[in-house]
Amino acid sequence: MRSLSALARKFKIDIKLMSQSFPKEERFDLISQINRASASISANLAEGSGRFSNFDQAHFTNMSYSTGLETIDHLNTALDMKYITEEKYTELRIKLDAILNKLNSLYKYQINNKETLKKKV
């Protein structure tokens, strides 16, 4: 099974490749927004991993989750505008839902763990 960070990094690339087929007039709007949102999922995970306390780590995990939700909205727009097919949308949503489920589990672990995670390493 792939790690959460590996899934998030792969998803970021999937979104970047998919958005290349969008109309050029979307370059500064939807393309930019969906690429930044999907990149923030893995970026916030990376930043949070460097934090000392569980609550600091959980904060960045929550931010990663939130940008995942933002990415869903951008995918919905891409589907509504017919920039992507139903099949592509479903494929990306399945991947993103798996990431969001893992983020939710990680967040719960981080906020419920009494001992600082860094001390365990």
Solvent accessible surface area in square Angstrom, and as a share of the most:
residue,aa,sasa,rsa
1,M,217,0.97
2,R,126,0.46
3,S,65,0.42
4,L,27,0.13
5,S,48,0.31
6,A,17,0.13
7,L,42,0.21
8,A,0,0.00
9,R,128,0.47
10,K,87,0.37
11,F,2,0.01
12,K,59,0.25
13,I,83,0.42
14,D,15,0.08
15,I,0,0.00
16,K,99,0.42
17,L,109,0.54
18,M,14,0.06
19,S,1,0.01
20,Q,120,0.53
21,S,87,0.56
22,F,5,0.02
23,P,43,0.27
24,K,149,0.63
25,E,135,0.61
26,E,27,0.12
27,R,134,0.49
28,F,156,0.65
29,D,83,0.43
30,L,9,0.05
31,I,28,0.14
32,S,33,0.22
33,Q,76,0.34
34,I,0,0.00
35,N,25,0.13
36,R,154,0.56
37,A,4,0.03
38,S,1,0.00
39,A,34,0.26
40,S,32,0.20
41,I,1,0.00
42,S,10,0.07
43,A,58,0.45
44,N,14,0.07
45,L,22,0.11
46,A,69,0.53
47,E,85,0.38
48,G,4,0.04
49,S,71,0.46
50,G,60,0.58
51,R,89,0.32
52,F,125,0.52
53,S,36,0.23
54,N,8,0.04
55,F,143,0.60
56,D,65,0.34
57,Q,12,0.05
58,A,3,0.02
59,H,97,0.43
60,F,20,0.08
61,T,3,0.02
62,N,70,0.36
63,M,71,0.32
64,S,0,0.00
65,Y,69,0.26
66,S,55,0.35
67,T,24,0.14
68,G,0,0.00
69,L,85,0.43
70,E,79,0.35
71,T,0,0.00
72,I,24,0.12
73,D,83,0.43
74,H,19,0.08
75,L,0,0.00
76,N,52,0.27
77,T,52,0.30
78,A,0,0.00
79,L,39,0.19
80,D,109,0.56
81,M,104,0.46
82,K,172,0.73
83,Y,46,0.17
84,I,15,0.07
85,T,81,0.47
86,E,106,0.48
87,E,130,0.58
88,K,62,0.26
89,Y,31,0.12
90,T,65,0.38
91,E,68,0.30
92,L,0,0.00
93,R,59,0.21
94,I,115,0.58
95,K,69,0.29
96,L,0,0.00
97,D,51,0.27
98,A,44,0.34
99,I,2,0.01
100,L,13,0.07
101,N,101,0.52
102,K,55,0.23
103,L,1,0.00
104,N,62,0.32
105,S,68,0.44
106,L,54,0.27
107,Y,71,0.27
108,K,109,0.46
109,Y,108,0.41
110,Q,10,0.04
111,I,64,0.32
112,N,102,0.53
113,N,27,0.14
114,K,196,0.83
115,E,87,0.39
116,T,27,0.16
117,L,29,0.15
118,K,72,0.31
119,K,138,0.58
120,K,109,0.46
121,V,161,0.92
